[in-house]
């Protein structure tokens, strides 16, 4: 036990402790004065001290207390009482030294003086307290008068402005200044005659211009307490201009109480309630969409009743920062133990995504059967979500594009996604979809429009493909130019109308911190759901299924048409990638690529070899052997993809998707190449219209095999 603890224990056992630093109250002050006077009188009498000294000390004490009292601005009655106490005490001491301090007359008079001093001191203390309260109240009244004058001026200004711009006369009932000092809200009563708040909301832009608000600030009207009232939120400081990092308070969250996704123009957090709703997040390249996805995943990681499944067919990039620190062991908890990944399951391939969606469907159906008793006891048709029965949040990066894809394999994936959205609401499985834009192809699906009521549009100042009227139907006055900053845009929920907001900037080191801070709070899948999920879920982190997460080779998906013509023998198309060691030429990369194919399949002879040698059967790569200066690296890669597609062939869209990340190739460019190859006999065109596909001549059915 420490010495401090020992001393404290002794102190506690020794009874009450006197606080010698505390000031005197009315009782202790009177006792101190009377006992001091008695001690001085007794000592002075015994030692023969001249009585005049007592009077001198009393006069000095009265003068000193008066000076101090004037400094602290005590009331006059307090100054008089303290000075009189010193004079009376000194007078009694002088009289007692001449007549004897221990007589009954002396002791009785001293007791009377003590009672009088105590009563007077108590009365003065009450008076001083009331006087101080009155001073504070007066200051508050002055502030209130100033605020009232300011609010009155604001109310009068906006009544006149609304009349001038909107043509209606309102009566302002209240003005609330925001605590963040970034704006204010007006509570106004609409005039008789059927005027609605929408008439003011429609003129938000003109009101902002008339008020000369800074760029990015708005005057947004929303419904009031009843249909005859309107709330007008006026932003005077554009907080969306500055970049704010994700809050470092990684406290507990719940899907039932809302998850923070960013902040409004008044700096208040905007919450997403996803127990029953799905979400749609759109944003073009460079708008901060990936950062927004990480912000969403951070909220799910902090929640005690959420398990996160992530599908990202773009090499799993959205979920890898939340998984790799745990998988590779580079991150440990404070006690040195391994941490759990920040997401519960990550699918970066087509097959794994299909597996995940199948499991999600099985879980939803199993919960419907297995929790009937629980639903009956709770008297609800919504499964009670908790840490014991967690909600599954399925985050699909660019999932809206999957739903709009015409690719056969992607259509199967889209059907599974829609099935999860359709059947799993009550059983606690919801989705968050992202897309590159708010277009008709993205929002054309009725299921998405109906279920994804939490919507986010990150504009980044981009106008192409950002139709805010489709994204937020019924919301007026939303313009892309209002949110030109990265990470800024519009967010609307059933609880909060669409309005400007901005997502926090979440840094990579914060993702690691959140993984470590939340590792022990992630729930585990309930028994009913785990049994339905089966080994596909239980073995999701097996090395064979996670090897791709640390493999730098391209992900093979049906959408990229990079399947090998021979089962089990994949083509190493990484030879076409640009992220190769410095100093390796494009010719060397192509030669290595051809040699690998030659070794596996036996292909045509290299130019310059013995022409009399027997030619082995197999692939004919002579079409790849044009002079490097005539073909670009992207064109050679496209021809390799056409060859790898085999007899099934491929199309311009599939080749463009495979090349866009590496080379930035557009579909129109690929269409031109395919037409040229079809003209010179390198490829054969099969089908017409939207069903057209191209097959390399080596695999064309009408071409006989070479001897």
N, C-alpha and C positions, 0 to 999 in steps of 0.2 A: 504493500500500500504506500502511496506517495506521501511526502511530508505535508503537502497541501490538504490531502484528504484526511490525514490524521488530525491536523489542526482543526479542520472543519468539524470533525466528529467530536473533538473535545469541546469546541465552542458550542455545538448543539446540545451537549450533555450538561453544560454549566449553567443553564438557565437563560433568561432574557439578557440581551446585550444592549447597552446604552449607546446611542449614536451621539457622540460628542460634537459632531460637525453640524447637527441639525440646529435650525434657528429656534428662538423662543416663541412660544405662544402666549396667550393672555395669562394662563395659570402659571406656567414655569417662569414667565417674565416677572410676575408679581412676587413669586417665591424667591427668585434670585435677588430682586431689589431689597426685600425686607430682611432676608437673612444676611445679605451683605452689609446693610446698614447696622444691624444688630452686632455683627462681628466687629465692624470698625469702631462702634461706640464702646463695646466692652474692652477691646484692646486699647483704645485711646485712653479710657478711664484708668486702666491698670498701669499704663506707661506714662501717664501725665501729659499726653499730647494736647497742644492748644486746640480748643474747640473751633477756632476760626478756620483751621485747615479744612474741616469738613465742609464749611460753607464755600470755600474756594473751589474744592473739587466738584461740588454740586453745580456751581455756576459754570465751570468749564465744560462739564458734561452736557448741561442744557444748551450752551452755545454750540458745541460740536454737533449735537443731534439736530439742531435747527438748521445748521449749514448743510448737513447731509440731506435732510428732508427737503430743503429748497432745491437741491440738485436733482433729486429724483421726482420733484414736483408732487410732493405729498400735499394733501389738503391742509388748510389752515388749522382746523380743529385737531388734526393729527400732530402738527407741529406744536401746538399749544399744550396738548396732553403730555407729550414726551418731555417738553421743557419743564412743565409743572411737576412731573414725577421726579425729575432730578432735584428741583428746588425743595419740594416737600421732604424728600428723603434726606437731603443735606440738612434741612432745618431740624428734623427729628433727631438726627445724629448729634447735632450741636447741643440741642436741649438735653438729650439723654446723657451726654458726657458731663454736663454740669449738675444734673439732678439724680443721676444713677440709672444705668440702662436696665437693670434687673428688677425694677420695681413693677408692681402691678399696673400702675398708671402708664409707665413707659411701654411695657409689653402689650397692653390693651390698645393703646393708641397706634402702635406699630402694626398690629393685626388689622385695625380699621383702615390704616393707610394702604396695606397690601390688598385688601378686598376692593377698595376704591380704584387702585391702579389696575387691577385685573379686569374689573367691570368696564372701566373706561377704555382699556386696550381692546377688549372684545368688541365694543361698540364701534371703535375706530376701524378695526379690521373689516367689519361688515360694510362700513361706509366706503372704505377704500376699494373693496371688491366690487361693490355696486358701481362706483365711479369708473373703475377700469372697464367693466362690462359696457357701461354707457359710452365710453370712448370708442370701444371696438364697434359697437352697434352704429355709432355715428359715422365711423369710417366706412363700414359696410353700406350704410345708407347713401353715403357720398358716391361710392363706387357704383351702387345700383342706379343712382340718378344719372351718372355718366353713361353707364351701359344702356339705361333706358333711353337716354337722349340719342345714343348711337343707333340703337335698334329702331327707334322711332324714325330717324332719318333714313335708315335702310328701307323700312317698310314704306315710307312715303315715296322714296325713289322708285321702288319696284312696282308700286301701285300705278304710278304715272307711266312707267315703262311698259307694263302689260297692257294698259289702256292704249298706248301709242302704237305698239307693235301688233297686239292680238285683237284689239278692238273690243275688249271686254273690261269691265270694271270689277275688280276683286276687293275684298276687305281682308287685310292681313290681321290675323288673330294672334300670331306669335312669331318671334324671330329667335332661332336657336343658333348661337355661335358654336362651331365645332371645337372640341377640346384640342384638336390637332392644329387649330388656327390656320386651316387651309380653306375655309369657306364657311357657309352658313346655310340654314334651311328656313324657308318661309312656310308657315301654315296659313293658308288663305281660304276664304269662303267665296265660292263662286256666286255670281249674281243670279237672280231669278230668271226664268225663261228657258231653262233646259241646257244651259252651258255646261260642258264637261271638261275634265282635265285634259283630254286629248287635243282640244283646241289650243291649249298652251303648249303641250308637248310637241305639237307639229311645228311650232314656231321657235323651237329651242335654238336653232342656229341664228335666227334673226335677233332673238333676245340676247344671246352671247355677244353678237357683234355690236348691238346697241349699248351694251354695258361695257364695251371695250375690254372684255376679259382676255387674259393672256392666251396664247395658243395652247391648245390642249385642255383648257378649262371650259366647262359647260354650265348651262342652266337647264337642268333636267327636271321635267314635271312628272309626277307619279300620283296615283290615287291617294286621297286623304282618308280620314276616319270614316267618311261616308261619301256618297256620290256627289254631294254638293260641296266637297272640300278638295283641295289640291295641295300637295307638298312639292315645293320647288327647291331643289338642291342646287346651290350655286357654288361652284369651285372657283376660288380666287388664286390659288397657288397650284401649279401643275406638279404634283408629286411623282407623276409617271415619267418625268424627264430623268430623274436620278435612278441609279441602279442600287437596289437593296438586296443584300444577300439573305438567304434562307435563315429564319430565326434559329439561334443556337440553343434554344430551349426545346429539347427533344422529349417533351413530356408525353404522358399517355393521351391517346385519342381513341375515339370510337366512331364506327360508321353510323351509329345511331344519333350521335350529337353533332355530326358534321365534321368534314375534313377541310382544313384551310388550303386553298389553291392560289392565293394571291391577295392583293389589297386594292381597294377602290381609290377613287380620287381623293376621298377624305381620309385616307390612310387606314380605314377600318378593314379588317380581314373579311374576305368573301369565302363563305363555306359552301361546300358541295355535300348535299345529302343524297347518298347513293344506296340507301337500303332498298328502295324500290325502283330507282331511276338508273338508266344507263347514261353514258356521257359520250359526247362527240367533240373532239378537239381538232380544229383545222388550222393550218398555217403553212404558207409557202416556205421554200428553202430560205434560211436566214432570218426567219421571224422569231426564232426561239422556241420552236415546237419541241425539239428534243429536250431542251432544258425544262419545258413544261411537263414533259413525260416524267422526268426525274423528280420534279416537285410532287407530282401525283404519287409516284412510287414511294417517296419519302413519307407522305401522309399515310399510305397504306402500311408501311413498315412500322410506323409509330402506333398504329391502331392495335388494340388488344384483341379484337374480334374479326380480323381480316387475314385471309391467306391470299397471296397474289400469284396469279398465273400470268406469264408474259409470252406473247407470240410476236416474234420479229423475224421475218424471213430475210431481212437485210443483215445477215450474219449475226443476228441476235444482239445487235449493238445497243439497243435500248436497255436490255437487261444485264449485259455482261458486267458493267461496273458494280452491280449489286450482287453478283455471284462470284466473280473471280477472286476477290480478296479472301473469301471464306474457303473456296475450293483449293486454292494454291497454298493455303496456310500462312499467308503473309500477314494476316490480321488475327490478333488474339484478344480475348477479353481482359479485363483488369486483373483477374486472378490467373491469367496465363492459359485459360482453357480455349479450345477452338470455338469459333462463333458460327452461327447459322447464317446462310445466305439471306440477303435482304428481301429476296423474292422466293416463293416456295417452289416454283417450277418455271423453267425457261425453255422455250422451244425456238430454235433457230433454223430448223429444217422443215420441209413440207411434211414428212412422215411423222416427226415429233409433234407438229402442230395438230395433225389429224388425230394422233393418239391422245393429245391433251383434250381436244374437243369431245372425243368419244367418252373420255373419263368424266368430263363435266356433265354431259348428258346423262350418263349412268348415275352420277351422284344426285342430280336433280330428281330423277325418277325414284331412286332408292329413298331419298328423304321424304318424298310424297307418301311412300308406303310405310316407311319405318317410324315416322313421327306423327301418326294419326292420333295416338293417345295424348301426346304433348300438345298438339293443336287443340284437341278437345278440352283439355284441362285449362289451357290458356284462353279458351273461347275466342280463337282468332283463326284466320286462314293464312296468316303470314307466319312463317317459322320464326320463333323467338331466337334471334341471333345473340350470341354471347361468346365468351372465350372458349366455352365447351362445345358450342356448335357455331363455328366461325363462318362468316360470309366469304365466299370466293369471288374475288374481283379479277376478271379476265381482261388484261390490257393487251390490245392488238394494235401494234404500230402499223400505220397505213392500212388498217383494217377496212376502212371505207373503200379504198381502191380495190381490195380483194373482192368486196361485194359487187363492185361495178365491173370487174374483169370479165372478158369474154373467153379467157383461156379455160379449157376443159377441166384441168386439174384444179384451177383456182375456183371454178364454179362449185366443185364438190366441197372445197373448204368453206366457201361462202354459205352453202346450204347448212353446214354444221354450225357455223356462227349464228345464223338466223334461228336455227333450232334452239340453241342455248338461250338466245334472247327471248324467244317466244315462250318456252316452257318453264323457265327457271326463276322467274321473278319472285314468286311466293317462297321458294325454297332457298333463297339467299345466294343466287349466282347471277352476278351482273357484269356488264362489259363496259369498257372504255375504249372507244375506237378513235383513231387519229386519221387525218387525211391531209393532202397537200393544198386543198382549196375547198371553198364553199360553192360548189357548182351543182348543176342539175343532175349530173351522173352520180355524185356523192349523196345528194339529198333526195334522189328520185325514188329510193326504196321507202315504201310506206312504213315498214317495221322500224326503220331507223328514225323516221320523223316522229313516229308515235311513242317510241320507247326512250329515245335519247333526248330527254327534256333538259338535262344539264349540258349546256353548249358553250363552247369557247371558240372564239375566232381571233387568232393572233395575226394581225395584219402586217406589221412591220412596214407600213406605208405602201404595201403592194396592192394594186387595184385589180390586176388580172386574176380571174378565178376567185374573187372574193365578193360574192353577191350576198351582202348582209341582209337584204330583204328576204332571201330564201333561208338564210341561217336563223334569223330572228324575225319570223313573220309577225306583223302587228306592231313592231317597234319602229318608231319614227325618229328621224333626226340622227341616225347612226351613219357616220361617214368614215371611210378608211383614213382620211387625212387627219382625223382626230387622234389617231394612235400611230404616229410615225416611228416610234421608238421600238427597238428590239425587245421582245418580251411583253409588249403592251398590246392591248386589243380590247375585245368586248367579251363579257361573260354574262350569261343569263341562266337562271334556275327557276323552278316553280315558285321558290320563296323570294327570289330577288330578280326584278326585271332586268333585261339586258342593258348593260351600261359599261362604261370604260373601266378597265382594271389593268393590273400588271402582275405578272408572275415574279416571284423572287428569283434571284440568280443563285443557283445551287452549285457549289464548287465541288470538284472531285474529292478533295479531302473531307468535305462535309458528308459525302456519301459514305466514305469509310467510317467516319465518326458515328453516323446514324446506324450503320450496320452493327457496330460494336455496342452502341447504347441500347439498341432494341432487340438484340439477339435473344435475350432471355424472356421477352414478352410475346414473341410470336406464338400463336396458338398451334395446336396440333389438330389434324383432321379428326372429326368425331368418328366413333366406331362404325356407325351405319354408313357413312360416306366412305370411310377407308375400305370397308368390305366391298362396297360397290366399285371403288376405284381399282382394286386388285393390284397385282404385281406391276402393272404398267405405271402406277403412281408410286408404289413402294420402292421401285428400283430406278426412279427418275434420275438419281445422282450416280448411278453406276458409271464406272470409267468408260465403258464402251459407248454409253449414250451422252457423255459429256466431253469426249475426246475432241470434238469439233470446236469446243469453246477455247481451246488453247492451240488449235491447228490454224495455220495461216493460209491453208489452201481455200479456194472458193467453195462456198456452200452449194451442193448440188440439189436443185429443186426442179420440178417439172416446169415451173414458170420460166426458167432460163434455158431449157432445152439442151442441157449439157450432159444428158445421160449417155453412158458408154454403149456402143453398138453390141459389145459382147458382155454378157452378164459377168460381174465380178472383176472385170478388167476395165478400170476407169481411165480416161484420158487425162493426163496431167496438164490441163490447160493453164496451170499457173505459169507455164513457160511464156505465156503471152502477156503476163502482168508486167506493169512498169516498175513495181517495187522490187527490183532485182539489184544485186550488188553493183556498185558504181564501177564503170569500166567494161561492163558486159554489153556488147553491141546487140542490136536488134537481129542482125543476121545470125549471130551465134545462138541467140535464143530460139529462132525459128529452126535452125539446124538441129539443136538439141531436141526440139519438139518432134521434128520429123523422125529423128533417129529413134526416139522412144516408140513412136507408132510403128516404125519399121521393125523394131525388135519384137513387138507384140503380134503384129498381123502379117508381116511380110508384104512389102509394098513395091512400087515401081522402082527401077534402078535410078541412081543419081546420074545426071548428065555427065558424060565423059567416061563412063564405065564401058566394059566390053559389050558391044552391041550383039554379039553372038551368044552371049550367055543366056541360058534359059530364064525366062521371066516368070517369077513365082506368081501364083494367083493371089488375089486379095485386093486391098485398097490401092487405088491409083492416085498418088499425091502429086502428080505432075502439075496439076492445076495450081498448086501452092508455090511452084518453083518459077515464078516470074522474077524479074529483076527487082531488087528491093526499092530502087528509085521509082518504079512504076506503081507499086502498091503501097499504101499506107499501112502501119501496124494494125490499125483498127480494121481495115479491109481484109487483111490476112487472117485476123482473128475471127472475123465474120465468116470467112470461107471455111475455116476450121470447124466452126459451130455447125455450118451447113453439112459438112461432111460427117461430123459426129452424130447428127440427128438420125442418120440411117435411113431406111426405107420409109419411115413415117414422115420424114421431112419436117420442115418448120416454116415459120412465117417471119415477116419483117418485124412485127411487134416483139416476138420472143427474142430475136437476135438483138434488137435495140435495147431491150431490158438488160440483157447480159453484158452489153458493152457500155452502157451509159455511165456506170461508176468509174470504169477504167479510162474510157476515151471520150466520154461526153457525146457519144454518137446519137443522132436523132433517128427517128423512124423513117423520116423522109429520105435521109441519106442511104439507109439500108435498102429502101425500096428501089432506089436508083441502081445500087449494086446488083440486086437480084434481077432486075430487068436486063442489065448488061450481061450478066452471066447466062440468063436464059437465051439471049440473042446469040452469044458466042458458043453455046452448047455446053458450058460448064455446069449449068443447072437445068432442070426440067420443071416447068410450071404445071401444076396439077390443080384442077378446080377453077371456079370463077367467083368473082365478087368477094364476099366476106369469108368464103370457104377456101380461098386460094392458099396453096402451100407450095413450097419449092423443095425439090429433092435433088441432091447431088447426082450427076450423071452416072457415078459409080453404082448408085443404088436405084437408079430409075428402072422400073419394071420392063420397059420396052427395050432396054439396052442389053444385049446378050453378054454374058461374062467373057472376059478375055482369056485366050488360051495361055 
